[in-house]
Amino acid sequence: MRYTGALVRFLIGLILFIVVLILGVLKPDLFSSFTGSLPGNFSFKIGGSVVYAPVLAWVILSAFLTLVINLFSIPFRRASKP
């Protein structure tokens, strides 16, 4: 029973990952609408294809998700032993 907190966190993370993955597949323009005009986003035209790399958007998203995950994990943290 001592792994209950870790299991709950894992399941919440898994559910959020699946929701974002499904939204990204079904509505790809949902995420590109706010990341298209940032200055750190690169697009390359190679032959007949266009490769789009939203580097700055990835950095911003990573920082935001790190903040959110840390805020949600505060109630699950254990007090450190002196």
N, C-alpha and C positions, 0 to 999 in steps of 0.2 A: 503493500500500500504506500510505501514512501516514494514511489515513482509516479504517483498520481499527478502531481503538479507538472512534471516534465511531460507526461503524456498529454495533459490538457493543452499545454503550450504547443506541443508538436501538432496536435489535431487542429488547433486554431490556425497555426501557420499553414498547415496543409490545406485547410478549407479556403483561407485567403488566397493562397497560391493558385488553387484551382479556379476560384472566381475570377481572378485577374487574367488567368490564362484563357478562360472561356470568353471573357469580355474582349480580350485582345484578338482572338480568332474570329468572333462574330462581328465585332465592331472595330476594325483596325483604325478607322479614322477618328475614333474617340480619343485615342492617345496622341495621335499625330497633330491634332488641332491645336494643342497648346505647346508643342515642342518644335514646331516647324520653323519658327523665326528666331530662335536663339542663336547668338553669334558663334558658339562652339560646335554647331552641327555641321557636318560635312556631307556632301553628296558628290559622287564620282560617276561619270558616264563612261562605261567600258563597253565598247561595241554597241549593241542594241539595248543594253540593260543599264539601269541606274541603281547604284548602291548608295543607300542612305545610312549614315552613321551618326546618330544624335548623341555625341560624346558628352556635351554639356548637360543635356537632358538626363543622361544616365547618372552623372555626378549629382545633380540636384535630386533626382529620385532616390538615389542611394542614401544621401544625407537625410532626406525626409523620412524614409523608411527606417533608418537607424534611430532617429529621434522617436518615431512612433513606437517602435518595438521596445526601446528602453523605457518609455513612459508607461507602456502597458505591462512591463515586467516588474515594475516597482512593487506591486502587492505580493509578488511571488518570491521576492528576494528574502534570503534568510539573514538574520542579524549575525554579524561576524563575532566570533568568540575572542575575548580579550587575551 
